[in-house]
Amino acid sequence: MLQVNVLRQNPEWVKERLAVRHFKNAGLVEEIIALDDDRKKLQAEFDNTQSKINSASKEIGKLMAQGKKEEVEQMKQDVAANKAQTTALTEKMNATEKALQEKLIQLPNLPSALVPPGKTPEDNVVVRSGGDDVKLPEGALPHWDLIKKYDLIDFETGAKITGSGFPLFKGKGAKLQRALIQYFLDYNTAAGYTEYIPPFMVNEASAYGTGQLPDKEGQMYHATEDNFYLIPTAEVPVTNIYRDTILKESDLPLKMTAWSPCFRREAGSFGKDVRGLNRVHQFEKVEIIQMVKPETSYEAFEQMVHHVERLVQSLGLPYRILKLCGGDMGFTSALTFDFEIYSAAQEKWLEVSSVSNFESFQANRLKCRFKDTSGKTQLVHSLNGSSLALPRIMAGILENNQTETGISIPLVLQKYFGAASI
């Protein structure tokens, strides 16, 4: 959530940054400032009235000591009237504060100056690419056919148990999935990230804190009886570890990693682009999250991008890194780089990771702050990235590593998988 003082300091600049996102309702900026003006006026009136009550209460004591009963009674009536006024003012302040917050949460994060202009994914900018070209054997298959050929995942039984988009991993498919998870976690912890296994459901406050609510209700599975949400990513519970927390400067940076299942409704998804593992409702992902001082957040962002890049490189997959344009960014992000791997069998790029800097946007919603050495309290900056999302990574490994006799397992995974090939 944006801070009101940022809007007040330079409303025209805020509108310019929102225009980079193609945000339609820039008039919210003026509405928020007007509500903040009302809030300040009400607060000043409340403080003034409360001051009168406090002064009168002291004066009543003196008058009573002097035996001036008539003056005391008049003053008591004035105090009662002022107290009634503070009650009315409190109600108005609460209503104004609520309206202010309802407007504020509608504003997305402001794009960094590094964000390129553009409206659609076609306007994203390729930062760099890497990996070798893949030469597939004659008659190469897409991963959904390889899965059937080697009996790795049973989509039909998964659909019977739950529904479409809930795959059932089995045999070597399950083992490869587990190998990937363990390798990703080991890779992250070796780089100084502390591992967590978080709850896989969160309450409304947690979903609000990281920006899933009120923006993404339709994408999350909702357990209505308890008002819990199944997590769309480990980012949500892990970031919320530090909700309503004041950290010490010496605590930063905080580096966290977590594996979790992820649940996304993906309403309206259909067609060839969602076949097999390309888009599913339940999948697994390993996440990295950092909480840092504001002045170091873009340095941390570059570190996280290089961290994920080396991980993709270690799997031997052709990849490219995209800087997302303003119109293709997530609601909470100030800057996002997407990682895509090339599927030679499908002849298309598959997204496998996003690394984002949220600056103070999430922290303001979370009320996650730190106290610097001078004693000043500031909002932290939060960042997160997929390291990595498994479905399309597995699809890429199966498709790009297929041979005439089987599927080669990347060298870094062989000790986890226990074999060099399927």
Buried (B, 14 or more C-beta within 10 A) or exposed (E): BBEBEBBBEEBEEBBEBBBBBBBEEBEBBEBBBEBBEBBEEBBEBBEEBBEBBEEBEEBBEEBEEEEBEEBBEEBEEBBEEBEEBBEEBEEBBEEBBEBBEEBBBBBBBBBBEEBBEBEEEEBBBEBEEEBEEBEBEEEBBBBBBBBBBBEBBBBEEBBEEEEBBBBBBBEBBEBBBBBBBBBBBEBBEEBEBEEBEBEBBBBBEBBBBBBBBEBBEEEBBBEEEEEBBBBBBBBBBBBBBBBEBBBEEEBBBBBBBBBBEBBBBBEEBEEEEBBBBBBBBBBBBBBBBBBBBBEBBBEBBEBBBEBBBEBBEBBBBBBBBBBBBBBBBBBBBBBBBBBBBBBBBBEEBBBBBBBBBBBBBBBBBBEBBBBEEEEEEBBBBBBBBBBBBBBBBBBBBBBBBBEEEBBBBBEBBBEBBEEEEB
